[in-house]
């Protein structure tokens, strides 16, 4: 148990940051995903691929949220 506590202290902030990024992307892109990727079943990266394929049709806010999330993931 003592070894688990330091690990949790390291992992918890990363998980919180990832959750925050996911929330920001969902808020900024949710309606566009529902519109542009309506026939796509979630899972296996299909929604992500749809958004890549339709990137030019996304709003500036959605593009910014996606770029920010990608930058934070790369900075891990």
C-alpha positions as a Markdown table, in Angstrom:
| # | Residue | x | y | z |
|---|---|---|---|---|
| 1 | Unk | 0.0 | 0.0 | 0.0 |
| 2 | Unk | 2.9 | 2.4 | 0.8 |
| 3 | Unk | 4.2 | 2.0 | -2.8 |
| 4 | Unk | 0.8 | 2.7 | -4.2 |
| 5 | Unk | 0.4 | 6.2 | -2.6 |
| 6 | Unk | 3.3 | 7.9 | -4.5 |
| 7 | Unk | 2.1 | 6.3 | -7.7 |
| 8 | Unk | -1.3 | 7.7 | -7.2 |
| 9 | Unk | 0.1 | 11.2 | -6.5 |
| 10 | Unk | 1.9 | 11.0 | -9.9 |
| 11 | Unk | -1.0 | 9.5 | -11.9 |
| 12 | Unk | -3.9 | 11.6 | -10.4 |
| 13 | Unk | -2.8 | 15.0 | -11.9 |
| 14 | Unk | -2.3 | 13.4 | -15.3 |
| 15 | Unk | -5.7 | 11.8 | -15.2 |
| 16 | Unk | -7.3 | 15.1 | -14.1 |
| 17 | Unk | -5.6 | 16.9 | -17.0 |
| 18 | Unk | -6.7 | 14.3 | -19.5 |
| 19 | Unk | -10.3 | 14.6 | -18.2 |
| 20 | Unk | -10.2 | 18.4 | -18.5 |
| 21 | Unk | -9.0 | 18.1 | -22.1 |
| 22 | Unk | -11.7 | 15.6 | -22.9 |
| 23 | Unk | -14.3 | 17.9 | -21.4 |
| 24 | Unk | -13.0 | 20.9 | -23.3 |
| 25 | Unk | -13.0 | 19.0 | -26.6 |
| 26 | Unk | -16.5 | 17.6 | -25.9 |
| 27 | Unk | -17.8 | 21.1 | -25.2 |
| 28 | Unk | -16.2 | 22.7 | -28.2 |
| 29 | Unk | -16.8 | 19.9 | -30.7 |
| 30 | Unk | -19.9 | 17.9 | -29.4 |
| 31 | Unk | -22.4 | 19.4 | -31.8 |
| 32 | Unk | -20.1 | 19.1 | -34.7 |
| 33 | Unk | -19.4 | 15.4 | -34.0 |
| 34 | Unk | -23.1 | 14.8 | -33.8 |
| 35 | Unk | -23.7 | 16.6 | -37.1 |
| 36 | Unk | -20.6 | 15.7 | -39.2 |
| 37 | Unk | -20.1 | 12.1 | -37.8 |
| 38 | Unk | -23.7 | 11.2 | -37.2 |
| 39 | Unk | -23.5 | 7.7 | -38.8 |
| 40 | Unk | -20.3 | 6.8 | -37.1 |
| 41 | Unk | -20.3 | 4.2 | -34.3 |
| 42 | Unk | -18.0 | 5.1 | -31.3 |
| 43 | Unk | -15.1 | 2.9 | -30.6 |
| 44 | Unk | -11.9 | 1.8 | -32.4 |
| 45 | Unk | -10.9 | 5.4 | -33.1 |
| 46 | Unk | -13.7 | 5.9 | -35.6 |
| 47 | Unk | -14.9 | 9.2 | -34.2 |
| 48 | Unk | -11.4 | 10.5 | -34.1 |
| 49 | Unk | -10.8 | 9.5 | -37.7 |
| 50 | Unk | -14.1 | 11.2 | -38.8 |
| 51 | Unk | -13.0 | 14.4 | -37.1 |
| 52 | Unk | -9.6 | 14.2 | -38.9 |
| 53 | Unk | -11.3 | 13.6 | -42.2 |
| 54 | Unk | -13.7 | 16.5 | -41.7 |
| 55 | Unk | -11.2 | 18.8 | -39.9 |
| 56 | Unk | -11.6 | 21.6 | -42.5 |
| 57 | Unk | -15.4 | 21.7 | -41.7 |
| 58 | Unk | -14.9 | 22.1 | -37.9 |
| 59 | Unk | -15.3 | 25.5 | -36.2 |
| 60 | Unk | -12.3 | 27.4 | -35.0 |
| 61 | Unk | -13.2 | 26.7 | -31.4 |
| 62 | Unk | -13.3 | 23.0 | -32.0 |
| 63 | Unk | -10.0 | 23.1 | -33.9 |
| 64 | Unk | -8.4 | 25.0 | -31.1 |
| 65 | Unk | -9.6 | 22.6 | -28.4 |
| 66 | Unk | -8.3 | 19.6 | -30.4 |
| 67 | Unk | -4.9 | 21.3 | -31.0 |
| 68 | Unk | -4.7 | 22.2 | -27.3 |
| 69 | Unk | -5.5 | 18.6 | -26.2 |
| 70 | Unk | -2.9 | 17.2 | -28.7 |
| 71 | Unk | -0.3 | 19.6 | -27.4 |
| 72 | Unk | -1.0 | 18.7 | -23.8 |
| 73 | Unk | -0.8 | 15.0 | -24.6 |
| 74 | Unk | 2.5 | 15.5 | -26.4 |
| 75 | Unk | 3.8 | 17.4 | -23.3 |
| 76 | Unk | 3.2 | 14.5 | -20.9 |
